[in-house]
Amino acid sequence: MADTTIPYLVTIFTQHYAITGGLFLHDKRLSDFLNDRRDSTIMLRNTSLARLEEPNKVLQISPFSVVPKAEIELAFEPPQKTSPPGRLFMKYPKQKYPVFLVTTGMEIRGELNLQGALDLRLVFADAADSFIPITAASVTLKANPALVLKREAVLVNVRHIGFMGEAQPEGKPQG
């Protein structure tokens, strides 16, 4: 697969800011790119920065910016003008477990996809991946609770998770 010459659009949430910009993935998926430990920052092109309280009010536009991976709480792929990189590896069947996570700046409800039985401790013990995918995600921002983001998949930085628990499936009574 040839490397694209058009940056791939990504949106990043830090504790207080929403950052959208172009990223050259170099034939990787976003999850693989963020989990690559050879670089502790990501470089974005044509970046816009907004506070999470007012995500539609752009504070700054920059032709070039750098974001430390450690500051990223959540990342996702908005609709693209270019096609995302394909899978380089075989996809193994996984079980879907409903989970609820709390990070410094947001609450996330969705599905954690794992091989085998649910063991939430493994998410934190696996030092290989800093960013884990949560599918069928619903994200509520603490800075703007009225805004609920629904995405097919988001990537959550494990180092920002303050709580992670198995959630009741939708429609089941809580408690």
Secondary structure, DSSP 8 states (H G I E B T S, - for coil): ----SS-EEEEEE-SSEEEEEEE--SS--HHHHHH-TT-SEEEEEEEEEEETTSTTSEEEEEEEEEEEGGG-SEEE----SS-----SS-----EEEEEEEEESSEEEEEEEEESSS--HHHHHH-TT-SEEEEEEEEEEETTEEEEEEEEEEEEEEGGGEEEEEE---TTS---
